Amino acid sequence: MRLSTVSFRYSRRGPWVLRDVELTLRPGSVVEVTGRNGAGKSTLLRLMAGFVPPTRGSVSDRPGVVGYAPDVFPVDQPFTVAAYLAHMSRIRGLSSGSAAGELAGRLNATHLLEQPLGDLSKGSAQKVGLIQSLLAPPDLLILDEPFAGLDEQTRTELPVIIEEIAARGGTVVVSDHQKQLQDFPGAEHWLVADGGVAISSTLPPPGSTAPSRDVPDAPSAQVVIEVVVDADDADEVEQKLRADGYLTRRSS
């Protein structure tokens, strides 16, 4: 899948949210998208999912089955969770609801199935959004802030599901303020800022001897330098440091 000179704005005279973005997503890749609020992360994800067309440029070779979970799940629908998932399964052309039941079990949501959507908490609604995005095995899975409000069991299970999708050749793109995929093996990290997208690869896990084309050989001696930045600038600064090959650790 390729984004070629993609630019986007919401109105004819509105400001450009993204400008001349060039990106390629390979089968089997996992991408973590970060950036400050309002930088255009959700817009980029909706462009990749096909929900909005680019104002300029093109998106080509989008995979056939796309799963998408928004950052805010629309709970104002007259369904129970089970009825909603059954409805979405029919839309996807699935012959049974077995996928929904299995996913509900994996994401610790079985107890939610008979609840009305309008009664769900933020985290519970997030689980339902994740389940519907996974009902048909996606070739492209796009998740907008999926870890927000999730319990520990689901936070642990979701990266496992992402790894399974990538292992069979699917592409996964995740907007992630929670940094749950910061150390995901082999992941790319995209920083959305100033209308563009900067790309870096993940650092190797501690103790790994595998070389990385993006990270220089470690020096024989290392020191720790503390850098204090505004909270709004933390994502951008950290990504720039990592792109230059430095190991970063975030404190609260």
Secondary structure by P-SEA (a helix, b strand, c coil): ccccbbbbbccccccccccbbbbbbcccbbbbbbbcccccaaaaaaaaacccccccccccccccbbbbbcccccccccccaaaaaaaaaaaaccccaaaaaaaaaaaccccccccccccccaaaaaaaaaaaaacccccbbbbccccccccaaaaaaaaaaaaaaaaabbbbbbbccccccccccbbbbbbbcccbbbbbbbccccccccccccccccccbbbbbbbbbcccaaaaaaaaaaaabbbbbbcc
